[in-house]
Amino acid sequence: MKANQEGALATTIQSGTSLLTLINVFTVSPERQQELVDLLVHATDHTMRAQPGFVSANIHPSLDGRRVVNYAQWRSRAHFDAMLTDPEARIHMVAAQEIADFDPILCTVAHVDHA
């Protein structure tokens, strides 16, 4: 795990850590893609970052306008599961459901290769 300048953990993709990785692929109509991006950024800045065990979230809008990918990291599965039951976090999840379909996938990192 890597700390940023403020000492908080930053996104680090490496095998052999205990971090839980969430890869959430949202399918959205192109005219609502930016709305979804804004919602996810707001949720991260105002709710998720305050959740125990939150490490990072990275929001990636696709070039075709039809998807948004959230690559997020949590310290553990227990932290992630606790966030799912938090009333403030649920508000953002319900709002996202009204804009897009999504398919969350929980992962670990098996391998990283850099040139």
N, C-alpha and C positions, 0 to 999 in steps of 0.2 A: 504494500500500500504506500502511496506517495502523498505527502502533505503539500498543500498550496502555501502561498506566502503568509496567509493568516494562521497557518498551522492546522487547518481543517483537512480532512482527507480529500483527495482529488481522484478523478477517474483514472484508474490504472488497469490496463488489461494485461494480466499475467497469470500463468497457471500456478497452482500450488498455494493459492490464498484461500481463506475461508469465506471470502465475499460471495454473496448471492447476486447474480446478474439477472435483471429483468429486461427482456427484449419484448417490447409491446408494439405490434404493428397495427396501426389504425387505418382503416379504409374509409375514405371521406370523399364527398363530391368536391371537385376542384374549386368551386366557388366558396366552399366552407373551410378549405385547408388552412388559410391564415387564421381564421377564427379558432380552429382547433389548436394551432400552434400557440396562439396568444393565451388560450385557456390553460394549456399545459405549462407554459412558462410562468403564468400567474400562480398556478397551483404549486409549482416547484418553489417559487420565490416566497410565497406567503404561507404555505402549509407544509409541504413535504420536507423542506430543509429543517424544519423545527421538530420533525418526528425523530424519536430515538432510533439510532441505527442507520439513518440516512447517510449515504456517502456522496452520491452524485446523480444527476439526471442530465441527459444529453438529448435534445430534440432535433430530429432530422426530417424536414419536409422533402418529399420526393420531387424530382424535377417535373414529373408528369402531373403533379397536383393531386394525385389520387390516394396518396398514403402519407402518413407521418409515423416515424419510428421513434420510440422512446427507448434509449439504452440507459438503464439506471442500475445503480449498485446500492446494495444494503449490506450492513455488517453480518447479518444472519437471516435465515428463514424466519426465525421467531420475530425479529424486528419487522420484517416485511408483513408477516401475518398480523401483527399488532396494528400496523398502519391500516390494513384493510378494514379493521373494525372501528377506527377513529372517526367520530362524526364529522369533523371538518374535512378529512380526506375523502369521506364518502360523498360529500357535496360535490367535489370536483369530479369524482368518478361518474356520478349520475349525470352531471352536465356533459361529460365527454360522450356518454352513451347516447345522449340526445343529438349529438352531432355526427358520430361515426360508429362503425362497428370496429371491434378490436379483438386481437388474439394475443393475450399475454403468454409469454413463455419464460419459465424460470430455468436458469442455466448456471453451470460452473464453467470455468475456462479450462479447456483441455490442452490447448497448444497455442502459442503465439510465435510468429516468425517475422523478423524484420530484415530488410535488405541492408 
